[in-house]
């Protein structure tokens, strides 16, 4: 029996060779994707003896599941209970001759290309106990599987669409430069966060929360931002003038959380009830999780509003709108608070833009202990609903 170590570059090369040279495939693999290697695999489907892919967390590409429809000896693992079907075992056999590749690499673009992977390649015969055990392992794995029908493949594809809408944890849970020192804002628990917000010297917290509650009531009442009255739109945008403050809802300081009165092009878009701005904000849900895809769509439509303007909207104006609709998710970052926000969240303030705002502001906030606390009872429940936007009370410097 011969054993070789394979690095990430060698694994796909050895797999290709074995697929071409051996008569039978005995695989047990957690996840697969339908790239060039998968096309090569299914060109050899007549060689399948026990080939099983996992489908946990919808991580296998639905194209792979489609390709398994009615394929003899090809399975998806649906019967493994109590944990996750997670092997990466590629076995090959021609008569008594056996080869196997066992390691960390899934049958995916990452596992066979981008990732840092390792494996061992073993060659020998069925007389070698380790190789015989690998062939037996693939047979046992197939026992956890089911053959794929078209109705199952269709249902799996739908599940992948739903899974794709769910939020994903960031690749780097503690990015370099964002490790919070002891006592820092991002390391606070809820009680400390609430205490510091309520004792802020720079905000009238009660009035700030009232402002947010009014804006959210407007969003809940109207089907679209485009249907707000001109004064309501200007209030949400932070550009409402004193002469326009008619009625109890409007007669308050709408400059909290970022006054945008100096943003002329933005004010014009609000004045003209720009449809791209309305569509951008309408795409952010009023409740539930806000996803990165929803934020990216917002940014695309927000930028469209300024195509014919001499100046485009940026982080301050965009996040002002976002923080008024979803104060539990977004912080308006603008000139009076960016120095402290950058220091607390660990980003360079001169490089912040809409493309990196999600990674530099939203994700660190979501990783904070205070942010992930359960919603408390009244009166802190109202603060919890606005906890991202209310960071302005700690970051704002007149």
Secondary structure, DSSP 4 states (H G I P E B T S, - for coil): -EEEEEEHHHHHHHHHHHHHH-SEEEEEES-B--SHHHHHHHHTGGGEEEEEEE-GGG-S-HHHHHHTBT-TTEEEE----SS----EEEEEEETTEEEEEEES--BSTIIIIIS--EEEEEEEETTSHHHHHHHHHHHHHHTTEEPBPHHHHHHHHHHHHHHHTS----S-TT-TT-PPPTT-GGG--HHHHHHHHHT-SS--HHHHHHHHHHHHHHHHHSS-GGGS-HHHHHHHHT---GGG--STTTSS-TTTT---TT-HHHHHHHHTT-HHHHHHHHTS-SSSPPPHHHHHHHHHHHHHTTTTSSS---HHHHHHHHHHH-TTT-----TTTHHHHHHHHT--GGG--HHHHIIIIIHHHHTSTTTTSPPPSTTHHHHHTTTTGGGHHHH---
